[in-house]
Amino acid sequence: MERETDSVSEHKKNISWKRELCILLIGMVCGGTLFAIFAFLFVRNNIAGSCERYLQNNLLLTYETELSYEEAVALFEKQGAALPGWSVTREYCQLPGNITVFKLCHKEYAKRLLNTERRRSISAILPCSFTIFPTDDGKTRLVRINADLVEKVVDGGDTAIFEMQVMPEQDALLKMCGFKRVTQ
């Protein structure tokens, strides 16, 4: 009888130990799952925040000049028209206030940029837009889309045309007009 009692007691200890092990394993799995979910959400939000901050600082390129708004608009139009291969048009879209929009296009570069159906989606940002406006503190600002960045994101392919030709030539124009890059 004592032997049976020991056997039953031993059996209960085995069941209790197995139950505790199962509870421990379930707790570890649940805890690990919750940790993974929170880690994923944390990393995802940090990555999204980092991407958002990067785009805020790099999608639109901002420049300022000491010239008055009127002087900057006149000089940009004159210097842009003198760039070999580039056409410059002034847009009259009735934006409120003193805001002037220029479109710059280089036919040969555009032809090379849009040479495949896949790459034609980049035409949404062509011709390149430049907006000149006065700031509330009396400065003159120019803003343009970072076409090189957009082309990399949209196409993901060869961006040599923007990197080696379009952006440097446009940067030279901005320098001739006294515009200097500023960060927001």
N, C-alpha and C positions, 0 to 999 in steps of 0.2 A: 504494500500500500504506500509505504514511504517512497518506494521507487517510482510508483505511478505519479505521486505528488511532485517528485523532483522532475519527472519527465514533462508533466503539464506545466510546471513552473519554468522549465527550460524552454518549452515551446512558446510560452507567453513572452519570455525574454526575447526570443528570436523574432516573434511577430512585432514586438515593441521596437526592437532595433531596426527592423526592416521598414516599419512605418516611419520612424524618425528619419531614416535615410531617405525615404521617398519624399517626405515633407521638406527635408533639407534640399534635395535635388530640385523639387518643384520651386522652392523659394529661390534657388540660384538661377534657374531658368527664367523665372518671372523677373527677378532683379536684373539679370543680364539683358533681358528683352527691353525692360524699361530704360536701362542705361543706354542701350543701343539707340532706342527711339529718341531720347533726349540728346544724346551725342549727335545723332543725325540732324535733328532740328537745329541744334546750336551751330554745327558746322555749316549747314545749309544757309542759315540766316547770316552768318559771318561772311560766307562766300558771296551771297547775294548783296550784302552791304558793301563788301569790297568792290564788287563789280559796279554797283551803283555809284560809289564814290569815284571810281576810275572813269566811268563814262561821264559823270558830271564835270570832271576836270579835263577830259580829253576829247569829248565828242564835238563840242563847240570850242573853237580856238578864238581867243579874245586878244585884241591889240588896242593900244591907245597911241595917240599922237598929240603933240603940242599945238598942232594947227587947229584953227577954228573949224567948225562943221562945214561951212561953205568952202573954205580953202581946201579941206581934205577931199570933199566930193569933187571939186574941180580938178585937183591934182591927180586923184585916182583915175578919173575918166581920161585925162590927157595922157598920163603915163601908161595906162592900160592899153590905150589905142596905139601906142608906139611899140608895144611888145611884138616882136616878129611872130607871125603865125596865130596870134590871139585875136579874137573878136570880143569886144566889150559892148554890152548893151545895158542901158539904164532902164530899169523897170518902173513903170508908173502904175502902182497898184493901190493908190489912195490909202496908204497906211496912215494912221493918226500921227500927228506930230512931225518932227523933222526926222524922217527915216528914209534913207535912200538905199535901194537895192540894185546891185550890179550883178550881171551874169557874165561870166568869162568862159569862153570856149576855144579850144584849139582843135580844129577839125581832124588833123592827123592823129593826135593823141586819142581823141574820142573814137576814131575809126579802129585804132588798135585795142582800145579798152573794150569795145563792144563787138569784137570779132566772132564771138560764139553766142549761141542762144542762151547758154547758162550765164554768161557774163552780162547779158543785156539788162538784167535786173538792176545793175548799177546805174543805168540811165535815169533812175528815179532821182538821183542827186546831181544830174548833169543838166545844163551847164552849171559850173560851180557858182554858188551864190556868195556874195559879199554884201553885208549890210553895214552902213555907216550911220551913226546917230550921235547926238550930243548927250552927255550924261547930266544928271541933276547937279553935279558938282563942277560943271563947266568944262569937262574934258570931252574929247571926241574919241569915240570908240568904233572899232570895226570888229565884226564877228563873222566867222565863216565856219562851215562844217568841216571837220577833219575828214576829208574825203579819203585819205589814205587809210585811216582806221575803219571807216565804213566799208571800203572796198575789201579790206582783209576779213571783216566779219561776214559780209554778204557773200563774197566769192571764195575767200580762203585760198585763192590761188596766187599767181604771180602778181605782185603789186609793184613791180619795178617801174612801171610807167608813172605811177603816182609818186613813188619814193624818189626816183632819179630824175624825173623831168617836170611833172606838173607842180608838185609842191615846191621844189627849189625855185622854179621860175615865178611862181606866185609869191613866194617869200621875198624874192628880189624886188618885185613890184611893191610890196608892202614896205620894204626898206627904203626904196626910192621915195615913197610918200611919207616917210618919217614915222611909220607905225612900228611899235615895239610890242612884243608878246607880253601879256600880263596873265597872271593866274587868278582865278576867282576864289 
